[in-house]
Amino acid sequence: MNHNQPDLFQASPSLPQGFRYRPDFLSADEERDLVERFADLAFKAFEFRGYQGNRRVLSFGWQYDFNRMELQRTEDMPEFLLPLRERAARFASLHASDLQHVLLTEYAAGAGIGWHKDKPMFAEVVGISLGSPCVFRFSRKAGSKWERASVVAEPRSAYLLQGPSRTEWEHSIPDVDRLRYSITFRNFKPSRHPDG
């Protein structure tokens, strides 16, 4: 782990406004326990309009179907994720019950994710990284140019996307060198909650 990386709990001016990063959000023992639990879960290849991505996913609470372009209710979060949801909510200054969706993603060596914004019905996004470090990249159009920024998301770290970092910037992760998992908790915008 890079111990020289600054604690970006309050993001530096070079990173998008509203982005927060915390290294060592989990202990090594907690990370190992989670990865062992994931081995028993039924991850499926990510599908987008008939195309299969190079990562595997599993959702709880709610699931976004990229083929039908709609949100669907799915299984409740497993008990072992609830304490982590509590901590993620505190990190984001939310109530645990606000985080009604979690996406688990498995990135094998050589897998990444392209430029995107999370779906517009979601508000805050809390991500937790396990396994391989990755470069978390940001980009947005500024007039005729592009603004770019990045941070290394170390194993066991957490990040928060809110405000402009969530709504104005796209993000991506280039291919990782070895197995990585991400745990992504999201809440809904009050006006976009699927239960109305």
N, C-alpha and C positions, 0 to 999 in steps of 0.2 A: 504494500500500500504506500502511496506517496504521502508521507507525513508533512511534506513541505507545502502541500496545497492549502491555501487559506480556507478557513471556515467561512463558507459563503452563506451562513444562516441569514444574514442580510446581504443580498446579492451586491457584488461590486458594480460600479457604474458601467463596466463594459458588458455586463449581462443584462438581458431584458428586465424591465421593471416588472415586479410581481413574482419573479423567480426566486425561490429559496432553495438552498442546498445544505444538507447536513451529513457530513461523513460519520461513520461509526454509529449509525442509527440503530443497528443491530450488533450483537456480539457474534463472534465466530461460532459459538455453540448454537445460538439461535439460527444462524444461517444454515449450519449443517443439519439441524433438525428439520427446517423447512424443506431443504432440498431432498432429504430422505422421505418426507411426506409426499412431495411432488412425484416421486417415483411410482407411487400407487395410484395416481390420478389418471383419468382417461383424456389426455390431451389429444386434440385433433388438428390436422393440418389447417392452417388459415386459408379460407376461401374468399375470393373476391370476384364476383360475376363469372364464375366458372374457372377462374385461375387459382391454382394452389400456390400459396406463398412458401417461402423457405423457413417458416417458423411454425410452431405448434401452439395452440391456444386453448384456454378453458375459461368460461365465464360463470360467475355465480351472482344471484340476485336478479340481474338483467343481462341480456345478451343482444348485441347488435348483429343482425343478419345482413351481411353485405350483399348477398344475392337478392334478397327481397327488399333491401334498403329500409328495414324497419327494426324497431326494438321489441324484444319479446321477453316475457318473464321466464326465468329458469330456476334451477335449484337454489335453495337458500345457501348462504355462505357456510362452509363447514366450521365446526366448533373451533378447530385449531387456528383459524384465521381471525377469529373475533378479538383476541387480545391485541393482535397486530393492527386491526382496524381501529381499536381504541387509541393506540399510539399515533397512528396516521392522522386521526381526527384531531388529536391535541396539537400535532405539528402544524396542521392547517387551520387551527382555531375554529374547529367545527365540532358538532356532536357526532358521536359514533353512528347514531341512527341516520345521519345525513348521508353517509357513504353507503349507498344501497347497491352499488355495483362494484365488482372486482373482476379484473381480467388478469389471468396468469398467462405469461408468454414464455415459451421455451425457445431460445435461440441456440441452435447447434453452431459449432465452429463454422465460420463462413457465412452466417446469417446476419441480417440487419433489417432495418426498416427505412423506407424512403420518406421523402418530405411529406408532411401532413399536419393538419390540425385535428384535435379530437372533435368528435361530432358535436354540433351546435346545441344539442339538448343538455350537454354536460356543462357544469360550472367549473369548480376547482378540480384539479387532478393531482393526486399524490402517488408518486412512483417510488418503489423500493427495488434496488438492484442486488442480485445475488450472483455469485460465480465470477465470470470474467468482468474486468473493468470495460467500460465503453466510453466513446466520445459522444456526448450529448450535444448536438449541433442545433443552432438557431439560425433562421434566415427570414428577412422581410424586405419587401420592395420599399425603397425610399427615393421617390422621384424616378429618375432614370437609372439609379444604381441600386445595389443590394447591400443591406446591412447584414453582417454575419457575426456570430459569437459562438463560443463553445466552452464546455466544461467537461472534465473527465469524471464520469460517475463511477466511483470506486465500489468494489464489493461491499455490501452491508450499508450503503448510503441511501439517503432518501432525498427526494426533490419535490417541490410544490410548484405547480403552474397555476397562477391566478392573475387577474388583471391583464395588462398588455401582453405578458409572456404567454398567456393562454389564448387571447383573442386576436392579437396582431401578428404574432410570429408563428411560422411553421417550425417543426423540429424533425430531426431524423437521427438515426444511429447507423454509422457505417458497420460493415461486417465485423463481427467479433472474432477473436483469435481462438477462443475455447468456449465451452458451454456457459451460457448465461441465462438466468431467469429474471423476469421482472414481475412485480406485483403492483398492479395499477388500480387504485381506488378512485372512484369518481362519485360526485354528487350531481343532482339535477338542478338546473335553473328552475326556480319556482314556477315560472310560466310554461315550462316544457316538461313537467313531470308526467310520465306516461299514465299514471293513475288519475290524472286530471286535476 
